[in-house]
Amino acid sequence: LNSAPGDAFVERFLVGAMSGDSALRHLRRTKDAALITGGDRPDLQRVALEAPGVKTLILTGGFRPPGAIVGAAEEKGVPVLLVQSDTLTTVERAEDVVRSGRTRDAETVERMRDLLHDHADVEAILDGADSEGEGRANDDE
């Protein structure tokens, strides 16, 4: 809905379904998040724009937010996406995208590489995959 860059880096999805005051306490503690909430919840949208960790707003139900919200998001460089689906369906679709691995931007790929390097024994995983492949070949003989 605005001209903010559409490629914000997001590590988590948050669902906005509580009061604005309660949400603000949670949102202030978050980092690199997309808030999924109803387009008819300007109270949550306003609070989310006050939280530096919210990188994008995904507004559900096809409800267009007030101009003040769009303007504030524009000023802060926060993309606002409007979807027709309900909040639950939108959350499920977002989870499907993450689960399917269809996040191939350079920053995500680099982050995954770093996580694997720091926390996984990649050689052991690859050796295990090679062993399984050999085992299957031997089973077929």
Summary of the structure (lengths in Angstrom):
residues: 141
radius of gyration: 20.0
end to end distance: 60.1
largest distance: 69.7
contacts: 381
relative contact order: 0.14
helix: 52%
strand: 15%
